[in-house]
């Protein structure tokens, strides 16, 4: 268990529900999680996989909170771009 329980400044929720998973959601989640870890940004940004977000036609979905930004049809390249833009705002 982690000793540091600080809340992240923001969270990227990656849909890994059935259709998003088939369209690369699980790989997207792993890619973003790895990117955050390699940048040592775990306290600023957390990546969490979710179940279905009911936006199956537009998946994979990435929801950025607390900004309440929802991104659709996100592939790994676009996911890294979203993360990079987020970190640049900080």
C-alpha positions as CSV (number, residue, x, y, z in Angstrom):
1,X,0.0,0.0,0.0
2,X,1.3,3.4,-0.9
3,X,2.5,5.6,2.0
4,X,1.5,8.8,0.3
5,X,-2.3,9.3,0.1
6,X,-2.3,12.7,-1.6
7,X,-5.1,13.2,-4.1
8,X,-4.1,13.7,-7.7
9,X,-4.7,17.1,-9.2
10,X,-6.6,15.5,-12.0
11,X,-7.7,12.0,-13.2
12,X,-7.9,10.5,-16.6
13,X,-10.7,7.9,-16.7
14,X,-10.2,5.5,-19.6
15,X,-13.2,3.4,-20.7
16,X,-12.3,-0.3,-20.8
17,X,-15.9,-1.5,-21.3
18,X,-16.6,-4.1,-24.0
19,X,-16.7,-2.1,-27.2
20,X,-14.0,0.4,-26.0
21,X,-11.8,-2.5,-25.0
22,X,-12.2,-4.0,-28.5
23,X,-11.2,-0.7,-30.0
24,X,-8.0,-0.4,-28.0
25,X,-9.2,1.0,-24.7
26,X,-7.2,-1.4,-22.6
27,X,-4.0,-0.7,-24.5
28,X,-4.7,3.0,-24.2
29,X,-5.1,2.7,-20.5
30,X,-1.8,0.8,-20.2
31,X,0.0,3.3,-22.4
32,X,-1.3,6.4,-20.5
33,X,-0.5,4.8,-17.1
34,X,3.0,4.0,-18.3
35,X,3.5,7.5,-19.6
36,X,2.5,9.1,-16.3
37,X,4.8,6.7,-14.4
38,X,7.7,7.4,-16.6
39,X,7.2,11.2,-16.3
40,X,7.0,10.8,-12.5
41,X,3.7,12.6,-12.5
42,X,1.8,10.1,-10.3
43,X,0.8,12.8,-7.8
44,X,-0.3,15.3,-10.4
45,X,-2.2,12.8,-12.7
46,X,-3.8,9.5,-12.1
47,X,-5.1,7.1,-14.8
48,X,-8.0,4.9,-13.9
49,X,-9.8,2.4,-16.1
50,X,-13.5,2.4,-15.9
51,X,-16.3,0.1,-17.1
52,X,-18.7,1.2,-19.8
53,X,-19.5,4.9,-20.0
54,X,-22.5,4.4,-22.4
55,X,-20.8,6.2,-25.3
56,X,-19.9,3.0,-27.2
57,X,-20.3,4.5,-30.7
58,X,-17.5,7.0,-29.8
59,X,-15.0,4.8,-28.0
60,X,-12.5,4.6,-26.6
61,X,-13.5,7.4,-24.3
62,X,-11.1,9.4,-22.1
63,X,-12.7,11.6,-19.4
64,X,-10.6,14.2,-17.8
65,X,-11.6,15.3,-14.3
66,X,-12.2,17.7,-12.6
67,X,-12.1,19.6,-15.9
68,X,-15.0,17.5,-17.2
69,X,-13.5,17.1,-20.6
70,X,-14.7,14.1,-22.6
71,X,-12.6,12.9,-25.5
72,X,-13.9,10.3,-28.0
73,X,-12.3,7.9,-30.4
74,X,-9.0,8.2,-28.5
75,X,-6.1,6.1,-29.8
76,X,-2.7,5.8,-28.1
77,X,-1.2,8.7,-30.1
78,X,-4.1,11.0,-29.3
79,X,-4.1,9.9,-25.6
80,X,-0.4,10.9,-25.3
81,X,-1.3,14.3,-26.8
82,X,-4.1,14.8,-24.3
83,X,-1.8,13.9,-21.5
84,X,1.0,16.2,-22.8
85,X,-1.5,19.1,-23.1
86,X,-2.7,18.5,-19.6
87,X,0.8,18.5,-18.1
88,X,1.6,21.7,-20.0
89,X,-1.3,23.5,-18.3
90,X,0.2,22.8,-14.9
